Amino acid sequence: MGESDRQLANAVAVVTGAGRGQGRSHAVALAGQGADIIAVDLCADIDAIPYPLATKADLDETVRLVRAAGGRAVPVVADVRDLEQLEAGVRSGVDELGEIDIVIANAGVVAIGDTRTRAEPVFDAIVDTNLKGVWNTLAATVPSIVRKGRGGSVVLISSSQGLTGRGGDGSAAMFAYAASKHGVVGLMRSAANAYAPHKIRVNSVHPGGVATPMILNDFVVRQMTENPNPALSQTLLPDASLVEPQDVTDAVLWLVGPRARYVTGVSIPVDAGHVVM
Ligand SMILES: NC(=O)c1ccc[n+]([C@@H]2O[C@H](COP(=O)([O-])OP(=O)(O)OC[C@H]3O[C@@H](n4cnc5c(N)ncnc54)[C@H](O)[C@@H]3O)[C@@H](O)[C@H]2O)c1
């Protein structure tokens, strides 16, 4: 593929939660289209979250894959819950790669299978990461897009749980997850209005179940086997209770590219028809 065929040539993209899973898939695909990547991840576990998060080795592997796809990459170990830390990390990436064009606010946590109704630390960890973390990501990145002055595209990764409460089981974890992911739609709509004068488009993507370590881990698999919650994963399309990270990446690639130049303020499910049931 020649430089002119790559629709994101010379773009700089920030991807949070880039250490593995969907974030890694987005980062590598953006690099394949010519973007350089500021790859952010916590690279540590969160006490209240009952499965392991990505490690520094995972983030380094993402960086290796981004470079193999032809992009430059700066790994940033930062917690999206901490605005100052995130800002400092993003600044280090901008110092190396230049001002930002694209943001994929993807970092998130869940605690499917933690059925406790009173679990404040779990509620707080989920809302702080999935909702405040997305607002922090906007705050840490959009000023750079504005400084660059050529517009940009921001994609906020929500969930089918940002558009429906199906599968709600009364647990603190599910309340927090659905509330945080619905909240992301509010952030997206408000940001689409706020940033339109700068030609910055803001949209949200709503995956159904995706085959990543967030749900393919010992805790969730054991809990879902012992306490099945089929309403969570029902889909209209057959044999699609889990989609692949690449399916979500394909929607992200369209949203950040020139073919979506007049698309802003919308929510796109990639869920095999879960939300519409
Ligand atoms: N997997 C699914 O079924 C599914 C479905 C719908 C939506 N989502 C959403 O998609 C996004 C990506 O999830 P995934 O499936 O790739 O899961 P994942 O657990 O594989 O990846 C999430 C990444 O975010 C990082 N992260 C978590 N908390 C962080 C923090 N505070 N600061 C910085 N990084 C942090 C993790 O280390 C990990 O690398 C999340 O927002 C998730 O809620 C996932």
The ligand as an SDF file (V2000), in Angstrom:
LIG
                    3D

 44 48  0  0  0  0  0  0  0  0999 V2000
  -15.2980   -7.2240   25.8800 N   0  0  0  0  0  0  0  0  0  0  0  0
  -16.5930   -6.9250   25.8350 C   0  0  0  0  0  0  0  0  0  0  0  0
  -17.4580   -7.8080   25.8340 O   0  0  0  0  0  0  0  0  0  0  0  0
  -17.0340   -5.4890   25.7460 C   0  0  0  0  0  0  0  0  0  0  0  0
  -18.3560   -5.2200   25.3590 C   0  0  0  0  0  0  0  0  0  0  0  0
  -18.7850   -3.9010   25.2480 C   0  0  0  0  0  0  0  0  0  0  0  0
  -17.9110   -2.8700   25.5240 C   0  0  0  0  0  0  0  0  0  0  0  0
  -16.6340   -3.1520   25.9020 N   0  0  0  0  0  0  0  0  0  0  0  0
  -15.7620   -2.0090   26.1670 C   0  0  0  0  0  0  0  0  0  0  0  0
  -14.6850   -2.0310   25.2550 O   0  0  0  0  0  0  0  0  0  0  0  0
  -13.5490   -1.3820   25.8480 C   0  0  0  0  0  0  0  0  0  0  0  0
  -12.3270   -2.2730   25.6770 C   0  0  0  0  0  0  0  0  0  0  0  0
  -12.5060   -3.4600   26.4170 O   0  0  0  0  0  0  0  0  0  0  0  0
  -11.8320   -4.8720   26.0180 P   0  0  0  0  0  0  0  0  0  0  0  0
  -12.9280   -5.7900   25.6910 O   0  0  0  0  0  0  0  0  0  0  0  0
  -10.7440   -4.6640   25.0440 O   0  0  0  0  0  0  0  0  0  0  0  0
  -11.2590   -5.3090   27.4680 O   0  0  0  0  0  0  0  0  0  0  0  0
   -9.7710   -5.5310   28.0060 P   0  0  0  0  0  0  0  0  0  0  0  0
   -9.9160   -5.7690   29.4610 O   0  0  0  0  0  0  0  0  0  0  0  0
   -9.1010   -6.5810   27.1870 O   0  0  0  0  0  0  0  0  0  0  0  0
   -9.0440   -4.1520   27.6970 O   0  0  0  0  0  0  0  0  0  0  0  0
   -9.2620   -2.9960   28.4760 C   0  0  0  0  0  0  0  0  0  0  0  0
   -7.9240   -2.2770   28.6260 C   0  0  0  0  0  0  0  0  0  0  0  0
   -8.1330   -1.0860   29.4170 O   0  0  0  0  0  0  0  0  0  0  0  0
   -7.0600   -0.9880   30.3550 C   0  0  0  0  0  0  0  0  0  0  0  0
   -7.5120   -0.1990   31.5070 N   0  0  0  0  0  0  0  0  0  0  0  0
   -8.4520   -0.5630   32.4090 C   0  0  0  0  0  0  0  0  0  0  0  0
   -8.5810    0.3860   33.3520 N   0  0  0  0  0  0  0  0  0  0  0  0
   -7.7190    1.3900   33.0140 C   0  0  0  0  0  0  0  0  0  0  0  0
   -7.3940    2.6470   33.5920 C   0  0  0  0  0  0  0  0  0  0  0  0
   -7.9910    3.0610   34.7260 N   0  0  0  0  0  0  0  0  0  0  0  0
   -6.4960    3.4220   32.9780 N   0  0  0  0  0  0  0  0  0  0  0  0
   -5.8780    3.0240   31.8240 C   0  0  0  0  0  0  0  0  0  0  0  0
   -6.1330    1.8300   31.2430 N   0  0  0  0  0  0  0  0  0  0  0  0
   -7.0290    1.0220   31.8360 C   0  0  0  0  0  0  0  0  0  0  0  0
   -6.7430   -2.4270   30.6960 C   0  0  0  0  0  0  0  0  0  0  0  0
   -5.4440   -2.5930   31.2800 O   0  0  0  0  0  0  0  0  0  0  0  0
   -6.8900   -3.1270   29.3550 C   0  0  0  0  0  0  0  0  0  0  0  0
   -5.6840   -3.1220   28.6200 O   0  0  0  0  0  0  0  0  0  0  0  0
  -13.9360   -1.1100   27.2940 C   0  0  0  0  0  0  0  0  0  0  0  0
  -14.3510    0.2290   27.4290 O   0  0  0  0  0  0  0  0  0  0  0  0
  -15.1080   -2.0370   27.5190 C   0  0  0  0  0  0  0  0  0  0  0  0
  -15.9560   -1.5880   28.5520 O   0  0  0  0  0  0  0  0  0  0  0  0
  -16.1660   -4.4210   26.0150 C   0  0  0  0  0  0  0  0  0  0  0  0
  1  2  1  0
  2  3  2  0
  2  4  1  0
  4  5  1  0
  4 44  2  0
  5  6  2  0
  6  7  1  0
  7  8  2  0
  8  9  1  0
  8 44  1  0
  9 10  1  0
  9 42  1  0
 10 11  1  0
 11 12  1  0
 11 40  1  0
 12 13  1  0
 13 14  1  0
 14 15  2  0
 14 16  1  0
 14 17  1  0
 17 18  1  0
 18 19  2  0
 18 20  1  0
 18 21  1  0
 21 22  1  0
 22 23  1  0
 23 24  1  0
 23 38  1  0
 24 25  1  0
 25 26  1  0
 25 36  1  0
 26 27  1  0
 26 35  1  0
 27 28  2  0
 28 29  1  0
 29 30  1  0
 29 35  2  0
 30 31  1  0
 30 32  2  0
 32 33  1  0
 33 34  2  0
 34 35  1  0
 36 37  1  0
 36 38  1  0
 38 39  1  0
 40 41  1  0
 40 42  1  0
 42 43  1  0
M  CHG  2   8   1  16  -1
M  END
$$$$
